């Protein structure tokens, strides 16, 4: 899906945006490598993983799933893929699952089978249309939220983000990558 690749590029280019989005310190991004992994069997592909760079670290690994289409089977697939991943790779880290939705109306909870899982502190659901001040304070969260803005709001928001990028990032290569992504 197109939004998957957009988020993949955002998290690859600006990993701190993910940590800012989940309310963690953006500096955590330097402790992780962002990747995508194929899970053998039915050839599942996880949208993205933030894996701690230190093998014996107590930092959690983060499975990131971006869900922009209503799918009654989403949680069946998500938990199947993730538990297969745990079985195959047996990572030495605690884990968290972060699901990013454009809004609540897309989500199909399947409470009868997954209600208990969805209340775990290691499972977070983020609704981009409900992000408030965070998206104005954080460059990374602002870029992420741009994905769900209306065309009317997206243009001035994109211009503001480009200006913010020029003011906040000193690395000219990263600056240009982010500007290209926003454009």
Secondary structure, 3 states (H helix, E strand, C coil): CHHHHHHHHHHHHCCHHHHHHCCCCHHHHHHEEEECCEECCCCEECCEEEEECCCCCCCCEEEEEEECCCCCCHHHHHHHHHHHHHHHHCCCCCEEEEEEECCHHHCCCCHHHHHHHHCCCCEEEEEHHHCCCHHHHCHHHHHHHHCCCCHHHHHHHHHHHHHHHHHHCCCHHHHHHHHHHHC
